[in-house]
Amino acid sequence: MQDLLAKFSSQLLTNPYPAYHVIRKLDPVHWSDSWQSWFVSRYEDVASLLKDNRLSVSQVGKFSHRLVGEGDEARQQLKKIEEWLASFLLFTDPPAHTRLRGLISKAFTPRSVELLAPVVQQRVDRLLEPLQTGQVVDLMETLCIPLPVMTIADFLGSRPQDYRELAGWSHDLASFLGNEYLSPEMVARSLASLEGMAGYFQGLMQERRRQPEEDLMSRLLQAQHEGSTLQESEILSMCILLFGAGHDTTTNLIANGLLALLQHPSEAAKLVRQPDMLEKVVEEVLRFDSPSLIAVRSVLQEVVVGGKTLLPGDSVNLCMGAANRDPAQFPEPDRFKIERQDGNHIPFGKGIHFCVGSFLARLEARTVFSTFLRRWPNSRLAAPAERIPTLAFRRLRHLKVELLA
């Protein structure tokens, strides 16, 4: 079998969905020599393996094989990054994961997220207030990027004036995680950003120990689960992860959703006429253009899937983006259809690693879509949307729009 990931490498970076269909049809559980990994693209298989305890996340945070170029310093820096990542909930298996998840769940509840709804609405209104009808704006710069950064920063309890610095550090970390190849310069920058975020949140932790407030940092310090509490290093790792995941994924969700609505004006008009369809719109955006495309696992015990045998130590890429466009699960999968009945799509993973921040991401997306269309229901793209090439995420660099009421 030809290496399909190598064959479609350029398409997978910017417009992966046609390639997903071909790969799913030809070889839905595909071994790629170029990736040195399995690529799983069928909905049934992805959904099953995301919940399979024979697959692990603990070995996923190993990146030495991605390093290009020589240099002992870069390898030492990469080792320090991997030590940090090993403490992230994202790269932790049970029983450690069970304890950490129980503690974060106590502090990160749907109710605590819903209490942020008025704040999120005020923030959206404030970001849109300077914009004028007829104006051409880049919604990435004016809305999609700043809103999630400000929101997760508020939620964690950081200072408003620190948003920009935190976002820069977090962007470096997201680029590190999503890049297929790592230069020594990128490794050095990523380590500096990790250490910068750790130092920042350590200072915030000390402040909240002295004076607790109604924010996530205070709740993490107070959280208890079955007699256990979080250690200081675990709180730091949790804050770094939550900030990074909380703004980067949500930025992608909001931007992809606005783009889909602009490209499908008849669907946007339905939402304007029927505001009660807002939640369905968010779910269809999550299915149609998932903010995160791939969940990576490593095999602990032999698994047979799709007639293929996955052996211990094998790397597995579970392609949620391909699963969400599988015609066996979603009729007319390439059609953006807001009346679509729930097909149990996979935007935030499944099982024990289901994203704890999904409630907050959905809240922000609902607020943006409803507010934007209420103000400028006839807006249109002023230029083709520009993608950032990446295999693991669906990111936009620019979203230039003419605002029309």
Secondary structure, DSSP 8 states (H G I E B T S, - for coil): ---HHHHTHHHHHH--HHHHHHHHHH-SEEEETTTTEEEE--HHHHHHHHT-TTEESTTTT--GGGB-S--HHHHHHHHHHHHHHTTSGGG--TTHHHHHHHHHHHHS-HHHHHTTHHHHHHHHHHHHTT--TT-EEEHIIIIITHHHHHHHHHHHT--GGGHHHHHHHHHHHHHHHH-SSB-HHHHHHHHHHHHHHHHHHHHHHHHHHHS--SSHHHHHHH-EETTEE--HHHHHHHHHHHHHHHHHHHHHHHHHHHHHHHH-HHHHHHHHH-GGGHHHHHHHHHHHT-SB-EEEEEESS-EEETTEEE-TT-EEEEEHHHHTT-TTTSSSTTS--TT-------SS--GGG--TTHHHHHHHHHHHHHHHHHH-TT-EESS--EEE--SSB-EEEE-EEE---
